[in-house]
Amino acid sequence: MKKIYKLYIVLFSIEIILAFICAPHSCEWGNMVYFYFGIFSAGVSFLFPFFQKSWSAGKRIGYGFLFLFIAVIVWFACFMLFGCSIICRLF
């Protein structure tokens, strides 16, 4: 169990660093990169518990959805905190 937490810490740290890098460039390429990394992060967060062979299937699915929810919260919070632009040009 402790190994999986280290993987999540690394994954979420990369997501925070990527949000910091992508925010100033959100109108050029930042939003696209951060969006696709967020999708990747959410998918990986859901799949990490399935590699825990000692857990039951219900526990794996439950933790998968829990970590998926946390990944989406971190993704959205970093998007808002680092000031990514949603609307860059109206015309």
N, C-alpha and C positions, 0 to 999 in steps of 0.2 A: 504494500500500500504506500509506503514512503517513497518508493521509486516513481510511482505515478504522480505524486505531488511535485516531485522535482521536474518532471516533464511538463506539467501544467505551469509551473513557475517560469520555465524557459519559454514556453509558448506565449504566455501572456506578457512576459518581458519584451519579447520580440515585437509583439503587437503594439505595446506602448511606445517603443522606440520607433517603429514604423509610422505610427500616428504622428509623432514629433517630426519625423522627416517629411512625411507626405503633406502635412497641413499647409506649409507655405506654397506648395506647388499643386494645390488642390484643383485649380482651374486648368492646369496643363495635363498632368498625368497622375497626380496624387490621389484623386478620388477613385480612379480605376484600380490602381495598385492596392489601395487600402480596402476597397470593396472585395476584390478577389482574395486578398489575404484573409479578410474576415470570413468569407465563405469557407476557405481552407481551414481556418482556425476552428470554426464551428463544427465542421465535419470531423476533424481530428479529435476535438474535445469529446465528441460523441463516441468515437471509436476506441479511444484509449482504454476505457474500462473493460472492453471485450477481450483484451489481452490478459486479463487477470483470471487465470485458469482455476484458481481456488475458490472463486466466488460463484454463487448460484446464478442462474440465468436472470432471475428477477432482480437480483442485486446489481448485476451488470447493466441491465436496461435502466433501472432507476438511477444509478450513478451516471449513466450515459446522458440521460435527460437533464440531470442536475448540472453536470459540467457543460452541457450544451447551453443551458440557460445562463450560467455564469459567463460563458464565452460571449454570448450575445450582449450581455450587460456591459462587459469590459469593452467590447467592440464599439458599442454605441456611446459609452461614457468617454472613451478616448476621442471619438469623433467630435463630440461636443466640447470637451475640455481643451483640446488643442486648436479649436477654431477652424475646422475645415469648412470651406465655402460650399454651399449647396447650389446656389444660383450664381453663376459667374457672369454671364452676359444675358441680358434680356433681348437685345436686338442684334 
